[in-house]
């Protein structure tokens, strides 16, 4: 009888250890995904900042609230809204099917690791 309890206890201990390892792997994977997302967001912010500087070099003389007001007003103009709509329509026309996008993303992930 005692031997059976010891074996069960060892099996339980192994299972708990495997569970902890699995939890750690999940946590590590989530961390990698968050880092990847943050990196993409930061890159996008950098690119957007570069665009602002390119077309509005005086932007450095304004603080964030002032720039927000300027950009908000500019983006609400009729001309800007028309251009945005036109670009969205062009984008929809030239967007490949979703399955092709997913395959391309998966291939590029393999190159970075």
Helices and strands as residue ranges (DSSP letters): H 2-55, G 57-61, H 64-75, H 78-94, H 98-112
